[in-house]
Amino acid sequence: MGQARRDTVIRTERCVIRAPRQGDYTGWARLRAESRSFLEPWEPKWPDDALSIDDWRMRLRAWREGWDADRSYVFLIFEKGTAALVGGLSLTHVRRGPAMSASLGYWLGARHEGHGFMREAVEAVCQWAGTIIGLMRIEAATVPENNRSQTVLRACRFEREGYALAYLEIAGVRRDHVLFARRLSGAEDGGPG
C-alpha cells in the first residue's frame, strides 16, 4: 500500500471519481462560477483570478505534484449517467509513519446539493484511502453552522472529536471549526485497512 496512480478511477453507483485533467477546466470553471455565492461562505477567500486558466494550470500542477509525492490526492466527482461535474474532493496533508492519516475537504456545485452525491463520494474515497493507500484515519472540519456538511460526515461514519478556535481562514476571517474523524478499516486493531 502507498502512493496511488494518478489515473485512478473510483466508481460508485452514481459517481465517477478521478483526478482532474487539463480538459476539465471549462466544466470546473463553469460550475465554480455558477456556484460562487453558494461556496464562498464555506471556503478560503477566493483570489481575484480564481477561475482563470492560469489559476487552473497552477492548481493542476500543484495537484499533480501532491499526488506524485503522496502528499495529497485531489479528485473531481462526475455523475455517472451524464458525465456532468458535480463537485470535488481532496485528501490533503497525508501523514505517513505513526499517523497514517489525511485531511478531507470537499465542495459541491449548488445545483447538485441534496442529491446524495457527496455522501456517496466521501464514503468511496474513504474506502479507497484505507484499502489502496493504507491510511488509518481521515480528519475533517466544518464551521459550526455548516449543518449540511456535518450531516455528510456523520452519514459517512465520522465522529465529532472536538472544537478548534480560529482553526482556518474562511471567507477572509479566522473561524472556529468542529473537528471530525473517521477511523478506517483495521484502525481498531492496529492492522492495515
Buried (B, 14 or more C-beta within 10 A) or exposed (E): EEBBEBEBEBEBEBBBBBBBEEEBBEBBBEBBEEBBEBBBEBBEEBEEEBBEEEBBEEBBEEBBEBBEEEBBBBBBBBBEEEEBBBBBBBBBBBBBEEEBBBBBBBBBBEEBBEEEBBBBBBBBBBBBBBBBBBBBBBBBBBBEEBEEBBEBBEBBBBEEEEEEEEBBEBBEEEBBBBBBBBBBBBBEEEEBB
